[in-house]
Amino acid sequence: MTKRVKDLMVPLSEYAVVGETATLKEALEALRASLANLPPDRQPHRAILVRNPRGEIVGKLHYFAFLRALAPERGTMAERGVMDRAGVTEDMLEASMQTLDFLAGDLVDLCARARAVAVRDVCARSPVSIDEDLPLREAVSRFLTHQTLSLLVTREGRTVGILRLSDLFDELSRQILEEAC
C-alpha cells in the first residue's frame, strides 16, 4: 500500500493555531498547550500556524519568526548623507544597527518587548502546501524543492493539517531500516 500525505500529517485540531492578531506570548501559550497533548512517540511541534479572520491558514510562525520578533524597529537615520557617500547601503546600515541593538540590549528586555508583538507582523506568509491524497514521494519532492521544514496539507483547497519534515524523516527511516521501501 502506498502511503499518502494524509497518513503522516498532523491534523489542525492537534496543532498549535492562533489568529493573526494574537501576540507572540499567546502563540507560545498555544504551542505549550498543543505539546502537552502530544503522544509520546511524536516529534514536538516546531511552529505555530496562523489563521486569518475567515479561518484560513495564512502563515506559519517558526523559529526564525520568533527571532524576528526580538529585533527592534529602527527609523531612518538623520545623517544619511555621510553614509551614502561612504557607500553604505540601507540594508548594511539596518543589519549593523540591529546587531548593535542586540549587543547593547539585555535578553530579558528583548523578550519583554517581544511578548506584545503581533503574530501577523513576524509570521512567514504563503507557506507551501500539498494535497492530502498525494503519495509521500511527492512530499519528498516538495520538501527538496522548497527547502522547508513543513508543508500545509490541503483538502479541496482548504488547509486540514501539516506535514512536518521530521515526521517524513521518521517514516522514511523506519522503512529504510525495515527494508520495506
C-alpha positions in Angstrom: 0.0 0.0 0.0 1.3 3.4 -1.0 1.4 5.8 1.9 -0.2 9.2 1.3 0.4 12.6 2.8 -2.7 12.3 5.0 -1.2 9.2 6.6 1.6 11.3 8.2 0.0 14.7 8.6 -0.8 16.3 11.9 -4.4 17.5 11.8 -5.1 21.1 12.6 -7.0 20.0 15.7 -3.8 18.6 17.1 -1.5 21.5 16.2 -1.0 25.0 17.6 -3.1 27.5 15.7 -3.6 31.2 16.6 -5.3 34.2 15.0 -3.3 36.9 13.2 -3.9 39.3 16.0 -2.5 37.0 18.7 0.6 38.2 20.5 3.8 36.2 20.5 3.1 35.3 24.1 -0.4 34.0 23.2 1.2 32.0 20.4 3.7 30.4 22.7 0.9 29.5 25.2 -0.9 27.8 22.3 2.3 25.9 21.4 2.8 24.8 25.0 -0.8 23.6 25.2 -0.6 21.6 22.0 2.7 20.0 23.1 1.1 18.9 26.4 -1.4 16.8 24.3 1.2 15.3 22.0 1.6 11.5 22.1 5.0 10.4 23.5 6.1 8.8 20.2 5.5 12.0 18.2 8.1 14.7 17.5 7.4 18.1 19.1 5.9 20.9 17.1 8.4 23.5 15.9 6.0 26.1 14.6 2.6 27.7 15.1 0.1 28.1 12.3 -1.6 31.5 11.8 -5.3 31.8 10.9 -7.0 34.8 9.3 -10.4 36.0 10.4 -12.1 33.8 7.7 -10.5 30.8 9.3 -7.9 30.2 6.6 -4.3 29.3 7.4 -2.2 32.2 6.1 1.1 31.9 7.7 3.5 30.0 9.9 5.3 31.2 13.0 8.6 29.3 13.0 11.9 29.7 14.9 13.2 32.5 12.7 9.9 34.4 13.1 10.4 34.3 16.8 13.9 35.7 16.4 12.5 38.5 14.1 10.1 39.4 16.9 13.2 40.2 19.1 14.6 42.6 16.5 13.7 46.2 17.3 12.4 48.5 14.6 14.7 51.3 13.5 13.7 54.6 11.9 15.7 56.4 9.2 18.8 57.9 10.5 19.2 61.7 10.2 22.7 61.7 8.9 22.2 59.5 5.7 24.4 61.8 3.5 27.6 60.7 5.1 26.6 57.0 4.9 25.6 57.4 1.2 28.9 59.0 0.3 30.7 56.2 2.1 28.8 53.6 0.0 26.8 52.2 3.0 23.5 50.8 1.7 20.3 50.9 3.7 20.5 47.1 4.1 24.0 47.2 5.5 23.0 50.0 7.9 19.9 48.2 9.1 21.9 45.0 9.7 24.6 46.9 11.6 22.0 48.7 13.8 20.2 45.5 14.6 23.4 43.8 15.6 24.3 46.8 17.8 20.9 46.7 19.4 21.3 43.0 20.2 24.7 43.5 21.7 23.6 46.6 23.7 20.3 45.2 24.8 19.6 42.7 27.6 17.9 39.5 26.5 15.3 39.9 29.2 14.4 43.3 27.7 14.2 41.9 24.2 11.9 39.1 25.4 9.7 41.5 27.3 9.3 43.7 24.2 8.6 40.6 22.0 5.7 39.4 24.2 3.4 42.0 22.7 4.5 41.6 19.1 1.5 40.6 16.9 1.9 37.3 15.1 0.9 38.9 11.8 3.9 41.2 11.9 6.5 38.4 12.0 5.0 35.2 10.6 6.1 33.6 7.3 3.3 34.2 4.8 2.2 31.9 2.0 3.5 28.6 3.3 3.9 25.8 0.7 1.1 23.3 0.6 0.4 19.8 -0.7 -2.8 17.9 -1.3 -3.6 15.2 1.3 -4.1 12.4 -1.3 -0.7 12.7 -2.9 1.9 10.0 -2.3 4.7 10.6 0.0 7.2 10.6 -2.9 5.6 13.9 -3.9 6.1 15.3 -0.4 9.8 14.4 -0.6 10.0 16.3 -3.9 8.2 19.4 -2.4 10.5 19.4 0.7 13.5 19.3 -1.6 12.2 21.9 -4.0 11.1 24.4 -1.3 13.7 23.7 1.4 11.1 24.0 4.1 10.5 22.1 7.4 6.8 21.7 6.9 4.1 21.7 4.3 0.5 22.7 4.8 -1.8 19.8 3.9 -4.9 20.7 1.9 -8.2 19.0 1.0 -10.2 20.7 -1.8 -8.1 23.9 -1.3 -8.6 24.2 2.5 -5.9 23.5 5.0 -6.6 20.4 7.1 -3.2 19.7 8.6 0.5 20.0 8.4 3.2 17.6 7.2 6.4 18.0 9.0 9.8 17.1 7.7 10.6 15.4 11.0 7.6 13.0 10.6 8.5 12.2 7.0 12.1 11.6 8.1 10.9 9.2 10.8 8.7 7.3 8.3 11.5 7.0 5.7 14.0 6.0 8.3 11.6 3.2 9.6 11.1 2.0 6.0 14.8 2.0 5.2 15.6 0.1 8.3 12.9 -2.4 7.7 13.9 -2.7 4.0 10.3 -2.1 3.1 10.9 0.8 0.7 
